[in-house]
Amino acid sequence: MKTFNISLLGLPLLLFSTLAFTASEHLEEGGEQGSVGERAMAMQDTDTIKVTLNDQMKILFNEELSEIESGSVIQFAVSNEGRIPHEFSISSLEEQEEHAEMMRKMPNMVHDDKDGNTLTVQPGAIETITWRFEGDEMVVFACNIPGHFDAGMFKKIELK
């Protein structure tokens, strides 16, 4: 009978490689660029919109957004005023549905990459994401933590 000895150095490497594989698998699902745009660098003339997430399953913008012009770059300063974690995800409805399915399989997933389209915002925290909008689809801003989208934690805005 053979036994395998994992050294103290080997265990962290094994865990890191597993987490890296999970993160790369997740990027394939959401991707760095989606059908409604891509992550962008904030510039001096970038518009900033404040977003509030709360435990009443609401995504609130500090200004009314009825449509977003394709090609525009917006920085979102996202604060979580609730007591539980929330997500702020930018994509099309189809991509949000795929993301929601993945989140049901991995409900404790935390989005901490700086290239994707989704932020996990812990209670009391503020995170920023800058997005260049492209295309002519409906943009959906959503929280895909299991149950949150179903409870109404999303906003649909026309992309022109």
Backbone hydrogen bonds in HBPLUS format (Angstrom, degrees):
<---DONOR---> <-ACCEPTOR-->    atom                        ^
c    i                          cat <-CA-CA->   ^        H-A-AA   ^      H-
h    n   atom  resd res      DA  || num        DHA   H-A  angle D-A-AA Bond
n    s   type  num  typ     dist DA aas  dist angle  dist       angle   num
A0011-LEU N   A0007-SER O   3.11 MM   4  6.32 155.8  2.17 156.6 159.7     1
A0013-LEU N   A0009-LEU O   3.44 MM   4  6.65 160.9  2.48 144.6 150.0     2
A0014-LEU N   A0010-GLY O   2.88 MM   4  6.08 154.0  1.95 151.1 158.5     3
A0015-LEU N   A0011-LEU O   2.93 MM   4  6.19 164.1  1.95 157.7 161.6     4
A0016-PHE N   A0012-PRO O   2.81 MM   4  5.96 160.4  1.84 150.7 156.3     5
A0017-SER N   A0013-LEU O   2.95 MM   4  6.08 162.4  1.98 147.5 151.9     6
A0018-THR N   A0014-LEU O   3.09 MM   4  6.29 152.4  2.17 144.4 151.8     7
A0019-LEU N   A0015-LEU O   2.98 MM   4  6.26 158.9  2.03 149.4 154.9     8
A0020-ALA N   A0016-PHE O   2.83 MM   4  6.04 157.2  1.88 152.0 158.9     9
A0021-PHE N   A0017-SER O   2.97 MM   4  6.11 154.8  2.03 142.9 149.1    10
A0022-THR N   A0018-THR O   3.04 MM   4  6.28 159.0  2.08 146.0 151.6    11
A0023-ALA N   A0019-LEU O   2.88 MM   4  6.12 158.7  1.93 149.9 155.8    12
A0024-SER N   A0020-ALA O   2.91 MM   4  6.12 160.1  1.95 148.7 154.0    13
A0025-GLU N   A0021-PHE O   2.89 MM   4  6.05 154.9  1.96 148.5 155.8    14
A0026-HIS N   A0022-THR O   2.95 MM   4  6.16 148.8  2.04 142.8 151.5    15
A0027-LEU N   A0023-ALA O   2.96 MM   4  6.29 152.2  2.04 147.7 154.8    16
A0028-GLU N   A0024-SER O   3.18 MM   4  6.45 149.0  2.28 143.9 151.0    17
A0029-GLU N   A0026-HIS O   2.97 MM   3  5.17 125.4  2.28  99.6 114.0    18
A0030-GLY N   A0026-HIS O   3.09 MM   4  6.49 160.7  2.13 158.8 162.4    19
A0031-GLY N   A0027-LEU O   2.39 MM   4  4.58 123.3  1.69 125.1 145.6    20
A0034-GLY N   A0037-GLY O   2.93 MM   3  5.53 155.9  1.99 168.4 172.7    21
A0037-GLY N   A0034-GLY O   3.46 MM   3  5.53 173.3  2.46 107.2 108.2    22
A0134-GLU N   A0036-VAL O   3.05 MM  98  5.10 161.5  2.09 103.5 109.2    23
A0038-GLU N   A0132-ARG O   2.99 MM  94  5.44 150.6  2.08 145.8 154.1    24
A0132-ARG N   A0038-GLU O   2.84 MM  94  5.44 173.6  1.84 171.8 170.7    25
A0040-ALA N   A0130-THR O   2.90 MM  90  5.33 161.0  1.94 133.7 133.4    26
A0046-THR N   A0043-MET O   3.06 MM   3  5.20 166.8  2.08 114.5 116.4    27
A0075-GLN N   A0047-ASP O   2.74 MM  28  6.05 174.3  1.74 167.4 168.7    28
A0049-ILE N   A0075-GLN O   2.84 MM  26  6.29 158.0  1.89 163.1 170.6    29
A0077-ALA N   A0049-ILE O   2.99 MM  28  6.28 157.4  2.04 145.5 152.7    30
A0062-ASN N   A0050-LYS O   2.88 MM  12  5.35 143.1  2.02 157.1 160.4    31
A0051-VAL N   A0077-ALA O   2.86 MM  26  5.93 169.0  1.87 148.0 147.2    32
A0079-SER N   A0051-VAL O   2.84 MM  28  6.21 168.2  1.86 161.0 161.5    33
A0052-THR N   A0060-LEU O   2.77 MM   8  5.04 157.5  1.82 146.8 154.7    34
A0060-LEU N   A0052-THR O   2.89 MM   8  5.04 170.2  1.90 151.2 154.5    35
A0053-LEU N   A0079-SER O   2.81 MM  26  6.14 158.5  1.86 164.2 170.3    36
A0081-GLU N   A0053-LEU O   2.87 MM  28  6.05 155.4  1.93 170.6 169.9    37
A0054-ASN N   A0058-LYS O   3.30 MM   4  5.69 145.0  2.43 150.9 155.5    38
A0057-MET N   A0054-ASN O   3.15 MM   3  5.76 138.3  2.33 116.6 120.3    39
A0068-ILE N   A0158-GLU O   2.84 MM  90  6.30 151.1  1.92 157.9 166.6    40
A0160-LYS N   A0068-ILE O   2.86 MM  92  6.18 160.5  1.90 154.4 161.1    41
A0072-SER N   A0069-GLU O   3.06 MM   3  5.73 160.3  2.10 140.1 142.2    42
A0071-GLY N   A0133-PHE O   2.58 MM  62  5.36 167.8  1.59 149.4 154.1    43
A0133-PHE N   A0072-SER O   2.95 MM  61  5.68 161.8  1.98 172.5 171.3    44
A0074-ILE N   A0131-TRP O   2.98 MM  57  5.50 159.9  2.02 151.7 153.7    45
A0131-TRP N   A0074-ILE O   2.87 MM  57  5.50 165.5  1.89 152.0 152.8    46
A0076-PHE N   A0129-ILE O   2.74 MM  53  5.35 173.3  1.75 156.4 157.8    47
A0129-ILE N   A0076-PHE O   3.06 MM  53  5.35 148.8  2.16 142.9 152.6    48
A0078-VAL N   A0127-GLU O   2.71 MM  49  5.22 159.7  1.74 179.3 172.0    49
A0127-GLU N   A0078-VAL O   2.85 MM  49  5.22 156.5  1.90 147.9 151.7    50
A0080-ASN N   A0125-ALA O   3.03 MM  45  5.78 156.4  2.09 164.4 171.0    51
A0124-GLY N   A0080-ASN O   2.84 MM  44  5.40 149.7  1.94 151.0 155.8    52
A0086-HIS N   A0121-VAL O   3.12 MM  35  5.42 161.3  2.15 143.5 149.0    53
A0121-VAL N   A0086-HIS O   2.73 MM  35  5.42 174.1  1.74 166.5 168.6    54
A0088-PHE N   A0119-LEU O   2.92 MM  31  5.22 147.4  2.02 145.5 152.6    55
A0119-LEU N   A0088-PHE O   2.96 MM  31  5.22 155.5  2.02 134.4 141.9    56
A0089-SER N   A0142-ALA O   2.90 MM  53  5.19 145.1  2.03 145.0 155.9    57
A0142-ALA N   A0089-SER O   2.99 MM  53  5.19 151.0  2.07 136.2 145.4    58
A0090-ILE N   A0117-ASN O   3.01 MM  27  5.56 155.3  2.08 150.7 158.3    59
A0091-SER N   A0140-VAL O   3.15 MM  49  5.49 156.0  2.21 144.2 151.6    60
A0140-VAL N   A0091-SER O   2.71 MM  49  5.49 159.9  1.75 165.9 172.7    61
A0096-GLN N   A0092-SER O   2.90 MM   4  6.16 152.5  1.98 149.2 157.6    62
A0097-GLU N   A0093-LEU O   2.92 MM   4  6.20 153.6  1.99 151.3 158.1    63
A0098-GLU N   A0094-GLU O   3.08 MM   4  6.41 152.9  2.16 145.9 152.9    64
A0099-HIS N   A0095-GLU O   2.89 MM   4  6.11 157.7  1.94 147.1 153.6    65
A0100-ALA N   A0096-GLN O   2.82 MM   4  6.01 157.2  1.87 150.1 156.4    66
A0101-GLU N   A0097-GLU O   3.10 MM   4  6.30 153.3  2.17 141.9 148.2    67
A0102-MET N   A0098-GLU O   3.09 MM   4  6.41 156.6  2.15 146.8 152.8    68
A0103-MET N   A0099-HIS O   2.87 MM   4  6.17 153.6  1.94 150.6 158.5    69
A0104-ARG N   A0100-ALA O   2.97 MM   4  6.25 141.7  2.12 143.7 153.6    70
A0105-LYS N   A0101-GLU O   3.31 MM   4  6.65 142.5  2.46 139.3 148.4    71
A0105-LYS N   A0102-MET O   3.11 MM   3  5.19 125.9  2.42  95.6 109.4    72
A0106-MET N   A0102-MET O   2.98 MM   4  6.27 137.1  2.17 141.2 153.9    73
A0109-MET N   A0106-MET O   3.05 MM   3  5.61 158.1  2.10 129.3 128.9    74
A0120-THR N   A0111-HIS O   3.36 MM   9  5.06 144.3  2.49 142.6 132.8    75
A0125-ALA N   A0122-GLN O   3.00 MM   3  5.41 161.9  2.03 138.2 139.7    76
A0159-LEU N   A0137-GLU O   3.12 MM  22  5.54 136.2  2.32 136.8 149.3    77
A0139-VAL N   A0157-ILE O   2.74 MM  18  5.17 163.5  1.77 167.4 162.6    78
A0157-ILE N   A0139-VAL O   2.81 MM  18  5.17 162.9  1.84 153.5 159.2    79
A0141-PHE N   A0155-LYS O   2.83 MM  14  5.15 163.1  1.86 156.7 161.0    80
A0155-LYS N   A0141-PHE O   2.79 MM  14  5.15 146.5  1.90 148.2 156.5    81
A0143-CYS N   A0153-MET O   3.09 MM  10  5.79 150.1  2.18 169.1 162.1    82
A0148-HIS N   A0145-ILE O   2.87 MM   3  5.63 164.9  1.90 155.4 160.6    83
A0151-ALA N   A0147-GLY O   3.09 MM   4  6.14 128.0  2.37 132.5 145.0    84
A0151-ALA N   A0148-HIS O   3.07 MM   3  5.05 132.6  2.30  94.8 108.2    85
A0153-MET N   A0148-HIS O   3.06 MM   5  5.50 157.5  2.11 141.5 140.5    86
A0152-GLY N   A0149-PHE O   2.86 MM   3  5.20 160.2  1.90 114.2 118.8    87
A0154-PHE N   A0152-GLY O   2.93 MM   2  5.70 133.1  2.15 106.1  92.2    88
